[in-house]
């Protein structure tokens, strides 16, 4: 995976001269290279621009924030302040610790909002694949003291007004590339206080009312049914949501998380535009 994405990013080499990018800010002061985040914004950006916090994918075992820079740049150019963060990876940590990383990043963002002129009154979270799963958990923890206690984290004091999830990994128990590690590396044993939620993320909907959510997938997304199941959960719980479900690509494959990996595709640009329009409708009712 590293080889494929390194080759892809080197070939794309999209310019970002029109953006201001604050790189590699540590959100935990422990020197870990994956406890870092970037902030992207337009050089001519307006004050009080809405904020997007983006969580990259990679099956929980791979990647960092650099995977999503081209994708995040699209949102920055459309007037958002985009915060892109890395987090520690399996097998060198547990899923529980990954959730801790995201919550620690949210706490850092809240504490430094004035320093970096971040508008947290209009804060959204986006994530793809495993990043979508972590986004669900992070947003749920911001809305539930019970869940924060189970994960032993403090309230990051950020209210996420909406979510944008692309090709979300939801059924962690049936993902073959994850479950082989799960008993040891996801929980270090099944007696974790939050095990019922970690092994069955749909249980989060029994605990919290999620904010509005925009979802994207495609016929060639190998975990498309996870997004369909997620849509059904939003539907059943009567939470505002939209789904863009692309068919098979005619000129090129519309594979798993294609809007993130190939943001210049026409379909990717439409996906991004539709998510932004959804966020704008959410802003209008805030």
C-alpha positions as CSV (number, residue, x, y, z in Angstrom):
1,X,0.0,0.0,0.0
2,X,2.8,2.4,0.8
3,X,4.4,1.8,-2.6
4,X,1.1,2.3,-4.5
5,X,0.2,5.5,-2.7
6,X,3.8,6.9,-2.8
7,X,3.9,6.3,-6.5
8,X,0.4,7.9,-7.0
9,X,1.2,11.0,-5.0
10,X,4.5,11.5,-6.7
11,X,2.8,11.3,-10.1
12,X,0.0,13.6,-9.1
13,X,2.3,16.3,-7.5
14,X,-0.6,18.8,-7.4
15,X,0.5,22.4,-6.7
16,X,-0.6,24.0,-3.5
17,X,0.9,27.5,-4.0
18,X,-2.5,29.1,-3.6
19,X,-2.8,27.7,-0.1
20,X,-1.4,28.4,3.3
21,X,-0.4,25.1,4.9
22,X,0.8,25.0,8.5
23,X,2.6,21.7,8.7
24,X,3.2,19.1,11.4
25,X,1.9,20.7,14.5
26,X,2.2,18.2,17.4
27,X,-1.2,17.8,19.1
28,X,0.3,15.5,21.8
29,X,3.7,16.6,23.2
30,X,5.4,13.2,23.1
31,X,7.5,13.5,20.0
32,X,5.6,10.7,18.2
33,X,5.7,11.5,14.4
34,X,2.0,10.5,14.0
35,X,0.8,12.8,16.7
36,X,0.8,15.7,14.2
37,X,-1.7,17.7,12.2
38,X,-1.8,20.3,9.4
39,X,-4.0,23.3,8.8
40,X,-4.9,24.2,5.1
41,X,-6.5,27.4,4.1
42,X,-6.7,29.8,1.1
43,X,-4.2,32.6,1.0
44,X,-7.1,35.0,0.4
45,X,-9.4,33.1,2.7
46,X,-12.0,34.9,4.7
47,X,-11.9,35.2,8.5
48,X,-14.4,33.0,10.3
49,X,-14.3,30.4,7.6
50,X,-16.0,27.1,8.6
51,X,-13.7,24.3,9.7
52,X,-13.3,20.7,8.5
53,X,-11.4,18.1,10.5
54,X,-10.3,15.3,8.3
55,X,-9.4,11.7,9.3
56,X,-7.5,9.6,6.7
57,X,-8.2,6.0,5.9
58,X,-5.9,3.0,5.6
59,X,-7.7,0.1,7.4
60,X,-6.4,1.3,10.8
61,X,-3.1,-0.2,9.9
62,X,-1.6,2.1,7.3
63,X,-1.1,5.7,6.2
64,X,-0.9,9.3,7.5
65,X,-2.4,12.7,6.8
66,X,-0.3,13.1,3.6
67,X,-2.6,10.6,1.9
68,X,-5.4,13.1,1.9
69,X,-3.6,16.4,1.2
70,X,-4.8,16.7,-2.4
71,X,-8.4,15.9,-1.3
72,X,-8.2,18.4,1.6
73,X,-6.8,21.1,-0.7
74,X,-10.0,20.9,-2.7
75,X,-12.0,21.9,0.4
76,X,-9.6,24.6,1.4
77,X,-9.9,26.2,-2.0
78,X,-13.7,26.2,-1.5
79,X,-13.3,28.4,1.5
80,X,-12.9,25.9,4.5
81,X,-10.1,25.8,7.0
82,X,-9.1,22.1,6.8
83,X,-7.4,20.3,9.6
84,X,-5.8,17.1,8.6
85,X,-4.3,14.8,11.2
86,X,-2.3,11.6,11.6
87,X,-2.9,9.0,14.3
88,X,-1.0,5.9,15.5
89,X,-1.6,2.6,13.6
90,X,-2.2,-1.0,14.4
91,X,-0.3,-3.2,15.3
92,X,1.8,-0.7,17.3
93,X,-1.3,0.5,19.2
94,X,-4.9,-0.5,19.8
95,X,-8.1,0.8,18.3
96,X,-8.9,2.3,21.7
97,X,-5.6,4.3,21.5
98,X,-6.5,5.5,18.0
99,X,-9.7,6.9,19.3
100,X,-7.7,8.6,22.1
101,X,-5.5,10.1,19.4
102,X,-8.5,11.6,17.6
103,X,-10.0,13.0,20.8
104,X,-6.6,14.4,21.9
105,X,-6.4,16.2,18.5
106,X,-9.9,17.6,19.0
107,X,-8.9,18.9,22.4
108,X,-5.8,20.5,20.9
109,X,-7.9,22.1,18.2
110,X,-10.3,23.6,20.8
111,X,-7.5,24.9,22.9
112,X,-5.8,26.6,20.0
113,X,-8.8,27.8,18.0
114,X,-8.1,31.5,18.7
115,X,-4.4,31.1,17.9
116,X,-5.1,29.8,14.4
117,X,-8.4,31.7,13.9
118,X,-10.5,28.5,13.7
119,X,-14.2,28.8,13.6
120,X,-15.5,26.0,15.7
121,X,-19.1,27.3,15.6
122,X,-19.2,25.7,12.2
123,X,-17.1,22.6,12.6
124,X,-17.5,19.5,10.5
125,X,-15.7,16.2,10.4
126,X,-14.8,14.1,7.3
127,X,-13.3,10.7,7.0
128,X,-12.7,7.9,4.5
129,X,-12.7,4.2,5.0
130,X,-11.2,3.5,8.5
131,X,-11.1,7.3,8.9
132,X,-14.9,7.3,8.6
133,X,-15.1,4.7,11.3
134,X,-12.9,6.8,13.6
135,X,-14.9,9.9,12.8
136,X,-18.1,8.1,13.9
137,X,-16.4,7.2,17.2
138,X,-14.9,10.6,17.8
139,X,-18.2,12.4,17.1
140,X,-20.1,9.9,19.3
141,X,-17.7,10.6,22.2
142,X,-18.1,14.4,21.9
143,X,-21.9,13.7,22.5
144,X,-21.8,11.1,25.2
145,X,-20.3,11.2,28.7
146,X,-21.0,7.5,29.1
147,X,-18.8,6.7,26.0
148,X,-16.1,9.1,27.2
149,X,-16.0,7.2,30.5
150,X,-15.8,3.9,28.7
151,X,-12.9,5.1,26.6
152,X,-11.4,7.1,29.5
153,X,-11.1,10.4,27.7
154,X,-12.1,13.9,28.6
155,X,-14.6,16.1,26.8
156,X,-12.8,17.8,23.8
157,X,-15.5,20.5,24.0
158,X,-16.1,20.6,20.2
159,X,-19.6,20.3,18.8
160,X,-19.4,18.7,15.4
161,X,-22.3,20.1,13.3
162,X,-22.1,17.6,10.4
163,X,-20.1,14.7,9.0
164,X,-18.9,13.7,5.5
165,X,-18.1,10.0,5.2
166,X,-16.6,8.3,2.1
167,X,-16.5,4.5,1.8
168,X,-16.8,4.1,5.6
169,X,-15.5,0.9,7.1
170,X,-18.3,-0.1,9.5
171,X,-18.3,-3.9,9.9
172,X,-15.0,-4.3,11.6
173,X,-15.8,-7.9,12.6
174,X,-16.0,-9.0,9.0
175,X,-13.1,-7.1,7.6
176,X,-10.6,-10.0,7.1
177,X,-7.6,-7.7,7.1
178,X,-8.5,-6.4,10.6
179,X,-10.2,-9.3,12.4
180,X,-7.1,-11.5,12.3
181,X,-5.5,-8.8,14.6
182,X,-8.6,-7.9,16.6
183,X,-8.4,-10.1,19.7
184,X,-4.9,-8.8,20.5
185,X,-4.5,-5.5,18.7
186,X,-7.9,-3.8,18.6
187,X,-8.8,-4.4,22.2
188,X,-6.0,-6.4,23.8
189,X,-8.7,-8.8,24.9
190,X,-12.5,-8.7,24.7
191,X,-13.0,-7.4,28.2
192,X,-12.6,-3.7,27.2
193,X,-15.4,-1.6,28.6
194,X,-16.3,-0.3,25.2
195,X,-16.1,-3.7,23.4
196,X,-19.8,-3.8,22.6
197,X,-19.3,-0.6,20.6
198,X,-15.9,-1.3,19.1
199,X,-16.9,-4.7,17.7
200,X,-20.4,-3.5,16.7
201,X,-20.2,0.3,15.8
202,X,-23.9,0.3,15.0
203,X,-24.5,0.3,18.8
204,X,-23.2,3.9,18.8
205,X,-26.6,4.9,17.4
206,X,-28.3,3.5,20.6
207,X,-26.2,5.9,22.7
208,X,-26.1,9.2,20.7
209,X,-28.0,11.3,18.2
210,X,-25.5,11.9,15.4
211,X,-25.4,15.2,13.5
212,X,-26.4,15.3,9.8
213,X,-24.3,13.1,7.6
214,X,-23.4,13.0,3.9
215,X,-22.1,9.7,2.6
216,X,-20.5,8.5,-0.6
217,X,-19.6,5.1,-2.1
218,X,-19.6,3.4,-5.5
219,X,-20.5,0.1,-7.2
220,X,-16.7,-0.7,-7.4
221,X,-16.1,0.1,-3.7
222,X,-15.2,-3.3,-2.1
223,X,-16.9,-2.3,1.1
224,X,-19.9,-0.6,-0.4
225,X,-22.4,-2.5,1.7
226,X,-20.9,-0.9,4.9
227,X,-22.0,2.5,3.6
228,X,-25.4,1.1,2.7
229,X,-25.8,-0.3,6.2
230,X,-24.7,3.1,7.6
231,X,-27.4,4.8,5.6
232,X,-30.0,2.5,7.0
233,X,-28.9,3.3,10.5
234,X,-29.3,7.1,9.8
235,X,-32.6,6.4,8.2
236,X,-33.9,4.2,11.1
237,X,-32.9,6.8,13.6
238,X,-34.4,9.6,11.6
239,X,-31.2,11.6,11.3
240,X,-30.7,14.0,8.3
241,X,-28.5,12.3,5.7
242,X,-27.7,12.0,2.0
243,X,-26.1,9.3,0.0
244,X,-24.2,9.5,-3.3
245,X,-23.8,6.0,-4.7
246,X,-21.9,6.0,-7.9
247,X,-22.3,3.2,-10.5
248,X,-19.4,1.6,-12.3
249,X,-17.0,4.0,-14.0
250,X,-17.1,4.2,-17.7
251,X,-13.6,5.7,-18.4
252,X,-11.8,4.4,-15.3
253,X,-12.7,2.5,-12.2
254,X,-14.4,4.3,-9.4
255,X,-12.8,2.2,-6.7
256,X,-12.8,2.4,-2.9
257,X,-12.3,6.1,-1.7
258,X,-11.7,7.3,-5.3
259,X,-12.6,10.9,-4.5
260,X,-9.7,11.0,-2.0
261,X,-7.1,9.2,-4.1
262,X,-8.1,10.9,-7.4
263,X,-9.8,14.2,-6.6
264,X,-9.4,15.5,-10.1
265,X,-11.8,12.9,-11.6
266,X,-15.0,14.5,-12.7
267,X,-17.0,12.2,-10.4
268,X,-14.7,13.2,-7.5
269,X,-15.3,16.9,-8.1
270,X,-19.0,16.3,-8.1
271,X,-18.7,14.3,-4.9
272,X,-16.8,17.1,-3.2
273,X,-19.2,19.7,-4.5
274,X,-22.2,17.7,-3.2
275,X,-20.7,17.3,0.3
276,X,-19.9,21.0,0.5
277,X,-23.5,21.8,-0.6
278,X,-24.8,19.5,2.2
279,X,-22.6,21.2,4.7
280,X,-23.9,24.6,3.5
281,X,-27.5,23.4,4.1
282,X,-26.5,22.3,7.6
283,X,-24.9,25.8,8.2
284,X,-28.1,27.5,7.3
285,X,-30.0,25.9,10.1
286,X,-27.3,26.4,12.8
